[in-house]
Amino acid sequence: MDFILDVVAHRIGVYVLGLLSGGRFKGESGFAWGWAVAVGGLILLSLFAAFIAWPIYNRGP
């Protein structure tokens, strides 16, 4: 399961960093791989947190 999350986070991170760098970021070397996984992991974590918080926020008084 960890491998799947790692690959998904890497793909998301490469896409986002590629957008920010004008398409020059490839995420192939070790350092770039780590940056891509970190950025993708943060995006996945924020989506998960929003998925959890949204029903709590909209529950109302």
Number of C-alpha atoms within 10 A of each C-alpha: 5 7 8 9 14 16 14 16 22 23 18 21 28 24 19 17 21 16 12 11 11 8 12 10 17 15 20 11 9 9 9 17 16 15 17 28 22 17 20 25 19 15 16 17 13 12 12 11 11 13 11 11 11 10 10 10 10 8 7 6 4
